[in-house]
Amino acid sequence: MSLHRLASITLGVPDVVAAGAYYEEFGLSAEADGWYSTVEAGRQLRLVRSPARRLLGLSIGADSPDDLYGIASRLARLGIDARADERRLVAVEGVTGVEVEVAVMPRLAPSAVPATPFNGPGRGERGATRAPGVVREGLVRPRKLGHVVIGSTDQGTSQRFFTDGIGLKVSDEIAGVAAFMRCSTDHHNVLVQSAPVNFVHHTSWEVDDVDEVGRGAMQMLEGHPERHVWGLGRHTVGSNFFWYLRDPAGNFSEYYSDLDCIVDDALWKPTVWDGGSAKSFQTWGPPMPPSFIEPEDLAALMTGAHQSP
């Protein structure tokens, strides 16, 4: 795949200061110009003021200028205008209004994380030491932005923009709900779900392992129980451990680890999962709250009442 990563996103929020403080607590490093960085991938989140919360833009990494011109040609066949040169292509997804940039950039070579030794029946791999997860201290730091999820009033059209136009591949689908699409070897980097209003559902940030998922969430919930959304659990589609929290604007943010990795397209079989089955969303964990699919501010977003002056 000539596309190789979800490089960054731009979120519009009514209160940039409050959202910025949240994402610093979440483990991102604040830069001087409104950007927030992860450990491995650098500047990946930009916050700008917007009357209501929304995804304004996302950036995807590509290998060469030829990739950009190929995308421009495919978008033209879909009737979508794009601006392209040797360095970057910019096009707007017409339903959600999200500006998508595809830019030539180097591939990342993330540092390997030492495997956590787990004991099991008949196995004592840790030897005479405590589990590393119980002695860790300090702020949990996401290694990279993994994916972003948006709601679309025309899910099929939005999906075609990303697959037939930009070139993302579908890893799995939940029937009538969402398509999980990838621009890297990660199981998914962009997910578009059917919704009554265009909005950003959540962003997802990779940490080292399930202990970091739990530690990160507990750090965020200390003194702020209202931030809790759903977790700890394990998804079926993508296989990852998850815990979802809510930022001050109402966007969900997810700590995750152990996501499926698709290094050989020929060996992966996309599946269409039953949208009416809880098993399609999780293999274990607390029941999915109704507000996960339909966030509490959805009606306000539909009427515009969520907008600040």
ZADO-1210 file (C-alpha; in nm, 4 decimals, padded with zeros to 6 digits):
<atoms>
<atom x="00.0000" y="00.0000" z="00.0000" code="MET" pos="1"/>
<atom x="00.1453" y="00.3359" z="-00.1040" code="SER" pos="2"/>
<atom x="-00.0514" y="00.5072" z="00.1713" code="LEU" pos="3"/>
<atom x="00.1182" y="00.4363" z="00.5002" code="HIS" pos="4"/>
<atom x="-00.0251" y="00.6273" z="00.7955" code="ARG" pos="5"/>
<atom x="-00.2851" y="00.8562" z="00.9450" code="LEU" pos="6"/>
<atom x="-00.0576" y="01.1523" z="01.0066" code="ALA" pos="7"/>
<atom x="-00.2769" y="01.4044" z="01.1878" code="SER" pos="8"/>
<atom x="-00.6245" y="01.5444" z="01.2478" code="ILE" pos="9"/>
<atom x="-00.7680" y="01.8898" z="01.3105" code="THR" pos="10"/>
<atom x="-01.0531" y="01.9120" z="01.5608" code="LEU" pos="11"/>
<atom x="-01.2802" y="02.2104" z="01.5926" code="GLY" pos="12"/>
<atom x="-01.3999" y="02.2684" z="01.9496" code="VAL" pos="13"/>
<atom x="-01.5870" y="02.5564" z="02.1164" code="PRO" pos="14"/>
<atom x="-01.3299" y="02.5942" z="02.3982" code="ASP" pos="15"/>
<atom x="-00.9739" y="02.5364" z="02.2790" code="VAL" pos="16"/>
<atom x="-00.8205" y="02.6007" z="02.6222" code="VAL" pos="17"/>
<atom x="-01.0361" y="02.3434" z="02.8024" code="ALA" pos="18"/>
<atom x="-00.9871" y="02.0828" z="02.5291" code="ALA" pos="19"/>
<atom x="-00.6126" y="02.1465" z="02.5228" code="GLY" pos="20"/>
<atom x="-00.5844" y="02.0934" z="02.8977" code="ALA" pos="21"/>
<atom x="-00.7742" y="01.7664" z="02.8603" code="TYR" pos="22"/>
<atom x="-00.5454" y="01.6300" z="02.5894" code="TYR" pos="23"/>
<atom x="-00.2369" y="01.7256" z="02.7886" code="GLU" pos="24"/>
<atom x="-00.3753" y="01.5199" z="03.0779" code="GLU" pos="25"/>
<atom x="-00.4496" y="01.2459" z="02.8259" code="PHE" pos="26"/>
<atom x="-00.0764" y="01.2272" z="02.7594" code="GLY" pos="27"/>
<atom x="-00.0157" y="01.4408" z="02.4506" code="LEU" pos="28"/>
<atom x="00.2587" y="01.7051" z="02.4514" code="SER" pos="29"/>
<atom x="00.1458" y="02.0620" z="02.3830" code="ALA" pos="30"/>
<atom x="00.3336" y="02.2606" z="02.1190" code="GLU" pos="31"/>
<atom x="00.3382" y="02.6408" z="02.1015" code="ALA" pos="32"/>
<atom x="00.1101" y="02.6692" z="01.7975" code="ASP" pos="33"/>
<atom x="-00.1980" y="02.4676" z="01.8903" code="GLY" pos="34"/>
<atom x="-00.0584" y="02.1274" z="01.7960" code="TRP" pos="35"/>
<atom x="-00.0285" y="01.8265" z="02.0287" code="TYR" pos="36"/>
<atom x="00.2280" y="01.5507" z="01.9819" code="SER" pos="37"/>
<atom x="00.2553" y="01.1791" z="02.0478" code="THR" pos="38"/>
<atom x="00.5684" y="00.9867" z="02.1434" code="VAL" pos="39"/>
<atom x="00.6347" y="00.8180" z="01.8082" code="GLU" pos="40"/>
<atom x="00.4544" y="01.0210" z="01.5413" code="ALA" pos="41"/>
<atom x="00.5003" y="01.3818" z="01.6505" code="GLY" pos="42"/>
<atom x="00.2410" y="01.6523" z="01.5785" code="ARG" pos="43"/>
<atom x="-00.0845" y="01.4653" z="01.5331" code="GLN" pos="44"/>
<atom x="-00.3648" y="01.6732" z="01.6873" code="LEU" pos="45"/>
<atom x="-00.4466" y="02.0360" z="01.6148" code="ARG" pos="46"/>
<atom x="-00.7219" y="02.2161" z="01.8037" code="LEU" pos="47"/>
<atom x="-00.8963" y="02.5199" z="01.6566" code="VAL" pos="48"/>
<atom x="-01.2023" y="02.7114" z="01.7662" code="ARG" pos="49"/>
<atom x="-01.5329" y="02.6077" z="01.6112" code="SER" pos="50"/>
<atom x="-01.8941" y="02.6885" z="01.7132" code="PRO" pos="51"/>
<atom x="-01.9624" y="02.3167" z="01.7549" code="ALA" pos="52"/>
<atom x="-01.7375" y="02.0147" z="01.7841" code="ARG" pos="53"/>
<atom x="-01.6413" y="01.8678" z="01.4488" code="ARG" pos="54"/>
<atom x="-01.3617" y="01.7078" z="01.2515" code="LEU" pos="55"/>
<atom x="-01.2247" y="01.9776" z="01.0238" code="LEU" pos="56"/>
<atom x="-00.9420" y="01.7902" z="00.8578" code="GLY" pos="57"/>
<atom x="-00.7207" y="01.4850" z="00.8469" code="LEU" pos="58"/>
<atom x="-00.3859" y="01.4134" z="00.6870" code="SER" pos="59"/>
<atom x="-00.2663" y="01.0848" z="00.5382" code="ILE" pos="60"/>
<atom x="00.0898" y="00.9923" z="00.4462" code="GLY" pos="61"/>
<atom x="00.1823" y="00.8705" z="00.0959" code="ALA" pos="62"/>
<atom x="00.5080" y="00.7501" z="-00.0572" code="ASP" pos="63"/>
<atom x="00.5460" y="00.9566" z="-00.3756" code="SER" pos="64"/>
<atom x="00.4016" y="01.2318" z="-00.5992" code="PRO" pos="65"/>
<atom x="00.2751" y="00.9608" z="-00.8341" code="ASP" pos="66"/>
<atom x="00.0427" y="00.8471" z="-00.5544" code="ASP" pos="67"/>
<atom x="-00.1048" y="01.1972" z="-00.5335" code="LEU" pos="68"/>
<atom x="-00.1714" y="01.2238" z="-00.9051" code="TYR" pos="69"/>
<atom x="-00.3315" y="00.8800" z="-00.9027" code="GLY" pos="70"/>
<atom x="-00.5647" y="00.9895" z="-00.6216" code="ILE" pos="71"/>
<atom x="-00.6509" y="01.3093" z="-00.8088" code="ALA" pos="72"/>
<atom x="-00.7460" y="01.1037" z="-01.1141" code="SER" pos="73"/>
<atom x="-00.9687" y="00.8705" z="-00.9128" code="ARG" pos="74"/>
<atom x="-01.1384" y="01.1637" z="-00.7375" code="LEU" pos="75"/>
<atom x="-01.2021" y="01.3284" z="-01.0746" code="ALA" pos="76"/>
<atom x="-01.3843" y="01.0142" z="-01.1896" code="ARG" pos="77"/>
<atom x="-01.6071" y="01.0552" z="-00.8837" code="LEU" pos="78"/>
<atom x="-01.6731" y="01.4177" z="-00.9764" code="GLY" pos="79"/>
<atom x="-01.4662" y="01.5522" z="-00.6857" code="ILE" pos="80"/>
<atom x="-01.2242" y="01.8394" z="-00.7312" code="ASP" pos="81"/>
<atom x="-00.8769" y="01.8128" z="-00.5789" code="ALA" pos="82"/>
<atom x="-00.5755" y="02.0424" z="-00.5586" code="ARG" pos="83"/>
<atom x="-00.2532" y="01.8516" z="-00.6126" code="ALA" pos="84"/>
<atom x="00.1146" y="01.9243" z="-00.6643" code="ASP" pos="85"/>
<atom x="00.4374" y="01.7316" z="-00.6075" code="GLU" pos="86"/>
<atom x="00.4007" y="01.7511" z="-00.2308" code="ARG" pos="87"/>
<atom x="00.0353" y="01.7319" z="-00.1312" code="ARG" pos="88"/>
<atom x="-00.3198" y="01.6788" z="-00.2452" code="LEU" pos="89"/>
<atom x="-00.6227" y="01.8382" z="-00.0794" code="VAL" pos="90"/>
<atom x="-00.9861" y="01.7430" z="-00.1350" code="ALA" pos="91"/>
<atom x="-01.3070" y="01.7867" z="00.0644" code="VAL" pos="92"/>
<atom x="-01.5363" y="01.4951" z="00.1449" code="GLU" pos="93"/>
<atom x="-01.8654" y="01.6440" z="00.0300" code="GLY" pos="94"/>
<atom x="-02.1030" y="01.4974" z="00.2867" code="VAL" pos="95"/>
<atom x="-01.9152" y="01.5652" z="00.6106" code="THR" pos="96"/>
<atom x="-01.7145" y="01.8647" z="00.4872" code="GLY" pos="97"/>
<atom x="-01.3907" y="01.7144" z="00.6179" code="VAL" pos="98"/>
<atom x="-01.0824" y="01.8425" z="00.4338" code="GLU" pos="99"/>
<atom x="-00.8551" y="01.5506" z="00.3555" code="VAL" pos="100"/>
<atom x="-00.4874" y="01.6037" z="00.2805" code="GLU" pos="101"/>
<atom x="-00.2662" y="01.3336" z="00.1360" code="VAL" pos="102"/>
<atom x="00.0984" y="01.4385" z="00.1620" code="ALA" pos="103"/>
<atom x="00.4288" y="01.2827" z="00.0623" code="VAL" pos="104"/>
<atom x="00.6098" y="01.2039" z="00.3853" code="MET" pos="105"/>
<atom x="00.8564" y="00.9454" z="00.5133" code="PRO" pos="106"/>
<atom x="00.7352" y="00.6249" z="00.6671" code="ARG" pos="107"/>
<atom x="00.7680" y="00.5967" z="01.0426" code="LEU" pos="108"/>
<atom x="00.9848" y="00.3302" z="01.1988" code="ALA" pos="109"/>
<atom x="00.8337" y="00.2985" z="01.5475" code="PRO" pos="110"/>
<atom x="01.0569" y="00.1671" z="01.8204" code="SER" pos="111"/>
<atom x="00.9776" y="-00.1833" z="01.9380" code="ALA" pos="112"/>
<atom x="00.8161" y="-00.2115" z="02.2796" code="VAL" pos="113"/>
<atom x="00.9522" y="-00.4987" z="02.4904" code="PRO" pos="114"/>
<atom x="00.6979" y="-00.7769" z="02.5225" code="ALA" pos="115"/>
<atom x="00.5241" y="-00.7838" z="02.8596" code="THR" pos="116"/>
<atom x="00.5874" y="-01.1222" z="03.0254" code="PRO" pos="117"/>
<atom x="00.2581" y="-01.2852" z="03.1227" code="PHE" pos="118"/>
<atom x="00.2445" y="-01.5900" z="03.3466" code="ASN" pos="119"/>
<atom x="-00.0105" y="-01.8597" z="03.2671" code="GLY" pos="120"/>
<atom x="-00.1009" y="-02.2188" z="03.3488" code="PRO" pos="121"/>
<atom x="00.2234" y="-02.4101" z="03.3492" code="GLY" pos="122"/>
<atom x="00.4180" y="-02.0963" z="03.2518" code="ARG" pos="123"/>
<atom x="00.6176" y="-01.8731" z="03.4814" code="GLY" pos="124"/>
<atom x="00.7738" y="-01.6406" z="03.2274" code="GLU" pos="125"/>
<atom x="00.8277" y="-01.3494" z="03.4643" code="ARG" pos="126"/>
<atom x="01.0339" y="-01.5500" z="03.7072" code="GLY" pos="127"/>
<atom x="01.0691" y="-01.4040" z="04.0549" code="ALA" pos="128"/>
<atom x="00.9545" y="-01.0524" z="03.9593" code="THR" pos="129"/>
<atom x="00.6306" y="-00.8592" z="03.9842" code="ARG" pos="130"/>
<atom x="00.4208" y="-00.7872" z="03.6774" code="ALA" pos="131"/>
<atom x="00.5584" y="-00.4684" z="03.5157" code="PRO" pos="132"/>
<atom x="00.2137" y="-00.3126" z="03.4964" code="GLY" pos="133"/>
<atom x="00.1718" y="-00.2947" z="03.8735" code="VAL" pos="134"/>
<atom x="00.4914" y="-00.0998" z="03.9369" code="VAL" pos="135"/>
<atom x="00.4686" y="00.1562" z="03.6543" code="ARG" pos="136"/>
<atom x="00.4429" y="00.5204" z="03.7485" code="GLU" pos="137"/>
<atom x="00.4109" y="00.8493" z="03.5644" code="GLY" pos="138"/>
<atom x="00.1815" y="00.9828" z="03.2955" code="LEU" pos="139"/>
<atom x="00.0642" y="00.7414" z="03.0274" code="VAL" pos="140"/>
<atom x="00.1840" y="00.8695" z="02.6888" code="ARG" pos="141"/>
<atom x="00.0122" y="00.7622" z="02.3644" code="PRO" pos="142"/>
<atom x="00.2597" y="00.6420" z="02.1035" code="ARG" pos="143"/>
<atom x="00.0519" y="00.7498" z="01.8028" code="LYS" pos="144"/>
<atom x="-00.2891" y="00.8441" z="01.6719" code="LEU" pos="145"/>
<atom x="-00.4482" y="00.5222" z="01.5532" code="GLY" pos="146"/>
<atom x="-00.7818" y="00.6184" z="01.4017" code="HIS" pos="147"/>
<atom x="-01.0637" y="00.8695" z="01.3814" code="VAL" pos="148"/>
<atom x="-01.4357" y="00.7919" z="01.3562" code="VAL" pos="149"/>
<atom x="-01.6879" y="01.0221" z="01.1925" code="ILE" pos="150"/>
<atom x="-02.0642" y="01.0088" z="01.1564" code="GLY" pos="151"/>
<atom x="-02.2030" y="01.0758" z="00.8088" code="SER" pos="152"/>
<atom x="-02.5578" y="01.1398" z="00.6914" code="THR" pos="153"/>
<atom x="-02.4652" y="00.9508" z="00.3728" code="ASP" pos="154"/>
<atom x="-02.2326" y="00.6769" z="00.4856" code="GLN" pos="155"/>
<atom x="-02.2074" y="00.5139" z="00.1432" code="GLY" pos="156"/>
<atom x="-02.0968" y="00.8318" z="-00.0334" code="THR" pos="157"/>
<atom x="-01.8441" y="00.9152" z="00.2390" code="SER" pos="158"/>
<atom x="-01.7056" y="00.5628" z="00.2243" code="GLN" pos="159"/>
<atom x="-01.6636" y="00.5782" z="-00.1546" code="ARG" pos="160"/>
<atom x="-01.4682" y="00.9012" z="-00.1199" code="PHE" pos="161"/>
<atom x="-01.2165" y="00.7300" z="00.1079" code="PHE" pos="162"/>
<atom x="-01.1993" y="00.3954" z="-00.0733" code="THR" pos="163"/>
<atom x="-01.2599" y="00.4629" z="-00.4442" code="ASP" pos="164"/>
<atom x="-01.1041" y="00.8106" z="-00.4276" code="GLY" pos="165"/>
<atom x="-00.8306" y="00.8318" z="-00.1644" code="ILE" pos="166"/>
<atom x="-00.7463" y="00.4612" z="-00.1802" code="GLY" pos="167"/>
<atom x="-00.8172" y="00.3295" z="00.1688" code="LEU" pos="168"/>
<atom x="-00.8982" y="-00.0398" z="00.2020" code="LYS" pos="169"/>
<atom x="-01.1947" y="-00.1855" z="00.3888" code="VAL" pos="170"/>
<atom x="-01.0858" y="-00.4247" z="00.6632" code="SER" pos="171"/>
<atom x="-01.4298" y="-00.5096" z="00.8042" code="ASP" pos="172"/>
<atom x="-01.7848" y="-00.3746" z="00.8104" code="GLU" pos="173"/>
<atom x="-02.0699" y="-00.3726" z="01.0589" code="ILE" pos="174"/>
<atom x="-02.3839" y="-00.4116" z="00.8500" code="ALA" pos="175"/>
<atom x="-02.5799" y="-00.0888" z="00.8266" code="GLY" pos="176"/>
<atom x="-02.3504" y="00.0870" z="01.0752" code="VAL" pos="177"/>
<atom x="-01.9894" y="00.1408" z="00.9716" code="ALA" pos="178"/>
<atom x="-01.6930" y="00.0585" z="00.7501" code="ALA" pos="179"/>
<atom x="-01.3472" y="00.0116" z="00.9037" code="PHE" pos="180"/>
<atom x="-01.0921" y="00.1474" z="00.6553" code="MET" pos="181"/>
<atom x="-00.7128" y="00.1502" z="00.6640" code="ARG" pos="182"/>
<atom x="-00.4329" y="00.3558" z="00.5106" code="CYS" pos="183"/>
<atom x="-00.1610" y="00.1558" z="00.6882" code="SER" pos="184"/>
<atom x="-00.1077" y="-00.1933" z="00.8256" code="THR" pos="185"/>
<atom x="-00.3322" y="-00.1071" z="01.1230" code="ASP" pos="186"/>
<atom x="-00.6748" y="-00.2718" z="01.1052" code="HIS" pos="187"/>
<atom x="-00.8397" y="00.0687" z="01.0694" code="HIS" pos="188"/>
<atom x="-00.7404" y="00.4337" z="01.0545" code="ASN" pos="189"/>
<atom x="-01.0661" y="00.5940" z="00.9405" code="VAL" pos="190"/>
<atom x="-01.4142" y="00.4702" z="01.0225" code="LEU" pos="191"/>
<atom x="-01.7313" y="00.6192" z="00.8768" code="VAL" pos="192"/>
<atom x="-02.0572" y="00.5327" z="01.0491" code="GLN" pos="193"/>
<atom x="-02.4144" y="00.6098" z="00.9483" code="SER" pos="194"/>
<atom x="-02.5554" y="00.8978" z="01.1543" code="ALA" pos="195"/>
<atom x="-02.8446" y="01.1480" z="01.1519" code="PRO" pos="196"/>
<atom x="-02.5947" y="01.4367" z="01.1581" code="VAL" pos="197"/>
<atom x="-02.2339" y="01.4784" z="01.0478" code="ASN" pos="198"/>
<atom x="-02.0092" y="01.4769" z="01.3542" code="PHE" pos="199"/>
<atom x="-01.6863" y="01.3400" z="01.4966" code="VAL" pos="200"/>
<atom x="-01.7456" y="01.0342" z="01.7140" code="HIS" pos="201"/>
<atom x="-01.4030" y="00.9577" z="01.8561" code="HIS" pos="202"/>
<atom x="-01.0292" y="00.9621" z="01.8164" code="THR" pos="203"/>
<atom x="-00.8174" y="00.6651" z="01.9197" code="SER" pos="204"/>
<atom x="-00.4642" y="00.6644" z="02.0599" code="TRP" pos="205"/>
<atom x="-00.2298" y="00.3674" z="02.0865" code="GLU" pos="206"/>
<atom x="-00.0522" y="00.2855" z="02.4126" code="VAL" pos="207"/>
<atom x="00.1878" y="00.0034" z="02.4916" code="ASP" pos="208"/>
<atom x="-00.0427" y="-00.2603" z="02.6401" code="ASP" pos="209"/>
<atom x="-00.3618" y="-00.3253" z="02.8334" code="VAL" pos="210"/>
<atom x="-00.2030" y="-00.2026" z="03.1564" code="ASP" pos="211"/>
<atom x="-00.1425" y="00.1355" z="02.9947" code="GLU" pos="212"/>
<atom x="-00.5040" y="00.1414" z="02.8730" code="VAL" pos="213"/>
<atom x="-00.6199" y="00.0898" z="03.2299" code="GLY" pos="214"/>
<atom x="-00.3644" y="00.3200" z="03.3897" code="ARG" pos="215"/>
<atom x="-00.4369" y="00.5992" z="03.1430" code="GLY" pos="216"/>
<atom x="-00.8111" y="00.5813" z="03.1953" code="ALA" pos="217"/>
<atom x="-00.7805" y="00.5729" z="03.5737" code="MET" pos="218"/>
<atom x="-00.5517" y="00.8763" z="03.5685" code="GLN" pos="219"/>
<atom x="-00.8068" y="01.0653" z="03.3593" code="MET" pos="220"/>
<atom x="-01.0981" y="00.9632" z="03.5823" code="LEU" pos="221"/>
<atom x="-00.9356" y="01.0679" z="03.9086" code="GLU" pos="222"/>
<atom x="-01.1472" y="01.3614" z="04.0182" code="GLY" pos="223"/>
<atom x="-01.3398" y="01.3512" z="03.6859" code="HIS" pos="224"/>
<atom x="-01.5811" y="01.0540" z="03.6851" code="PRO" pos="225"/>
<atom x="-01.7956" y="01.2357" z="03.4265" code="GLU" pos="226"/>
<atom x="-01.5284" y="01.1632" z="03.1664" code="ARG" pos="227"/>
<atom x="-01.6050" y="00.7908" z="03.1630" code="HIS" pos="228"/>
<atom x="-01.7845" y="00.6546" z="02.8565" code="VAL" pos="229"/>
<atom x="-01.7138" y="00.2817" z="02.8136" code="TRP" pos="230"/>
<atom x="-01.4456" y="00.0369" z="02.9201" code="GLY" pos="231"/>
<atom x="-01.2369" y="-00.1556" z="02.9997" code="LEU" pos="232"/>
<atom x="-01.3173" y="-00.4092" z="02.7297" code="GLY" pos="233"/>
<atom x="-01.1993" y="-00.5870" z="02.4168" code="ARG" pos="234"/>
<atom x="-01.3469" y="-00.5182" z="02.0738" code="HIS" pos="235"/>
<atom x="-01.4352" y="-00.7986" z="01.8354" code="THR" pos="236"/>
<atom x="-01.3702" y="-00.6023" z="01.5150" code="VAL" pos="237"/>
<atom x="-01.0045" y="-00.4988" z="01.5345" code="GLY" pos="238"/>
<atom x="-00.9506" y="-00.7143" z="01.8456" code="SER" pos="239"/>
<atom x="-00.8112" y="-00.4242" z="02.0519" code="ASN" pos="240"/>
<atom x="-00.8448" y="-00.3507" z="02.4217" code="PHE" pos="241"/>
<atom x="-01.0314" y="-00.0216" z="02.4708" code="PHE" pos="242"/>
<atom x="-01.1400" y="00.2424" z="02.7179" code="TRP" pos="243"/>
<atom x="-01.3341" y="00.5482" z="02.6005" code="TYR" pos="244"/>
<atom x="-01.3404" y="00.8862" z="02.7703" code="LEU" pos="245"/>
<atom x="-01.5150" y="01.2173" z="02.6910" code="ARG" pos="246"/>
<atom x="-01.3348" y="01.5472" z="02.6306" code="ASP" pos="247"/>
<atom x="-01.4886" y="01.8830" z="02.7350" code="PRO" pos="248"/>
<atom x="-01.6398" y="01.9356" z="02.3889" code="ALA" pos="249"/>
<atom x="-01.8141" y="01.5969" z="02.3923" code="GLY" pos="250"/>
<atom x="-01.5752" y="01.4086" z="02.1636" code="ASN" pos="251"/>
<atom x="-01.4834" y="01.0590" z="02.2757" code="PHE" pos="252"/>
<atom x="-01.1139" y="00.9716" z="02.3034" code="SER" pos="253"/>
<atom x="-00.9962" y="00.6112" z="02.3241" code="GLU" pos="254"/>
<atom x="-00.6885" y="00.4493" z="02.4697" code="TYR" pos="255"/>
<atom x="-00.6244" y="00.1234" z="02.2852" code="TYR" pos="256"/>
<atom x="-00.3671" y="-00.1548" z="02.2535" code="SER" pos="257"/>
<atom x="-00.3247" y="-00.4855" z="02.0672" code="ASP" pos="258"/>
<atom x="-00.5040" y="-00.3888" z="01.7456" code="LEU" pos="259"/>
<atom x="-00.5081" y="-00.6354" z="01.4550" code="ASP" pos="260"/>
<atom x="-00.2265" y="-00.5745" z="01.2061" code="CYS" pos="261"/>
<atom x="-00.2746" y="-00.6475" z="00.8348" code="ILE" pos="262"/>
<atom x="00.0720" y="-00.6885" z="00.6870" code="VAL" pos="263"/>
<atom x="-00.0414" y="-00.9007" z="00.3910" code="ASP" pos="264"/>
<atom x="-00.3705" y="-00.8076" z="00.2237" code="ASP" pos="265"/>
<atom x="-00.3975" y="-01.1510" z="00.0644" code="ALA" pos="266"/>
<atom x="-00.4100" y="-01.3187" z="00.4055" code="LEU" pos="267"/>
<atom x="-00.6877" y="-01.0997" z="00.5468" code="TRP" pos="268"/>
<atom x="-01.0556" y="-01.1751" z="00.4881" code="LYS" pos="269"/>
<atom x="-01.2894" y="-00.8774" z="00.5447" code="PRO" pos="270"/>
<atom x="-01.6067" y="-00.9728" z="00.7325" code="THR" pos="271"/>
<atom x="-01.9490" y="-00.8096" z="00.7434" code="VAL" pos="272"/>
<atom x="-02.0600" y="-00.8249" z="01.1066" code="TRP" pos="273"/>
<atom x="-02.4167" y="-00.8183" z="01.2353" code="ASP" pos="274"/>
<atom x="-02.4978" y="-00.4631" z="01.3442" code="GLY" pos="275"/>
<atom x="-02.7685" y="-00.5889" z="01.5789" code="GLY" pos="276"/>
<atom x="-02.5422" y="-00.8193" z="01.7775" code="SER" pos="277"/>
<atom x="-02.3503" y="-00.6988" z="02.0844" code="ALA" pos="278"/>
<atom x="-02.0883" y="-00.9614" z="01.9966" code="LYS" pos="279"/>
<atom x="-01.9958" y="-00.7547" z="01.6904" code="SER" pos="280"/>
<atom x="-01.8842" y="-00.4692" z="01.9157" code="PHE" pos="281"/>
<atom x="-01.7102" y="-00.6458" z="02.2040" code="GLN" pos="282"/>
<atom x="-01.5958" y="-00.9880" z="02.3143" code="THR" pos="283"/>
<atom x="-01.5984" y="-00.8902" z="02.6830" code="TRP" pos="284"/>
<atom x="-01.6374" y="-00.5862" z="02.9036" code="GLY" pos="285"/>
<atom x="-01.9235" y="-00.3817" z="03.0441" code="PRO" pos="286"/>
<atom x="-02.2316" y="-00.3492" z="02.8214" code="PRO" pos="287"/>
<atom x="-02.2034" y="-00.0823" z="02.5546" code="MET" pos="288"/>
<atom x="-02.3973" y="00.2234" z="02.6725" code="PRO" pos="289"/>
<atom x="-02.6629" y="00.3585" z="02.4331" code="PRO" pos="290"/>
<atom x="-02.4818" y="00.6936" z="02.4391" code="SER" pos="291"/>
<atom x="-02.1840" y="00.5344" z="02.2666" code="PHE" pos="292"/>
<atom x="-02.3748" y="00.4948" z="01.9396" code="ILE" pos="293"/>
<atom x="-02.5876" y="00.8061" z="01.9927" code="GLU" pos="294"/>
<atom x="-02.3900" y="01.0554" z="02.2041" code="PRO" pos="295"/>
<atom x="-02.5920" y="01.2616" z="02.4496" code="GLU" pos="296"/>
<atom x="-02.5396" y="01.5836" z="02.2527" code="ASP" pos="297"/>
<atom x="-02.6486" y="01.4352" z="01.9200" code="LEU" pos="298"/>
<atom x="-02.9904" y="01.6047" z="01.9223" code="ALA" pos="299"/>
<atom x="-02.8253" y="01.9377" z="02.0025" code="ALA" pos="300"/>
<atom x="-02.5807" y="01.8900" z="01.7168" code="LEU" pos="301"/>
<atom x="-02.8726" y="01.8185" z="01.4834" code="MET" pos="302"/>
<atom x="-03.0560" y="02.1391" z="01.5782" code="THR" pos="303"/>
<atom x="-02.7487" y="02.3575" z="01.6137" code="GLY" pos="304"/>
<atom x="-02.8267" y="02.4177" z="01.9815" code="ALA" pos="305"/>
<atom x="-02.4823" y="02.2814" z="02.0715" code="HIS" pos="306"/>
<atom x="-02.3136" y="02.5836" z="01.9177" code="GLN" pos="307"/>
<atom x="-02.1578" y="02.8440" z="02.1432" code="SER" pos="308"/>
<atom x="-02.1944" y="03.2178" z="02.0696" code="PRO" pos="309"/>
</atoms>
